[in-house]
Amino acid sequence: MASPALRPAQQQPTRRLSDRLSRRPALLINGIDDPIFPIAGAREGFAKLKEVYGVLGVADHVDADFFDGGHSWSNNKTIPFLKKQFGE
């Protein structure tokens, strides 16, 4: 049964794209108060991405760092994520 994230009409193109991307680790970094990339959209996108990665059996390849702040960078999870994905 297809995941809701993979609608039947779009399933094949989406699957091909997600197959390529899911083999690559992804860490989403987003400030909770970011006016350019609002947190609601970031959380929604992360949930969909996590679902697709899960369907493909690689849910551990994606994570998110939603931190207190605006449109800036956070290293809260960067180093641990890179070590987990690529080793020491």
Buried (B, 14 or more C-beta within 10 A) or exposed (E): EEBEBBEEEEBEEBBEEBEEBBEEBBBBBBBEEBEEBEEEEBBEBBEEBBBBBBBBEBBEBBBBBBBEEEEEEBEEBEEEBEEBBEEE
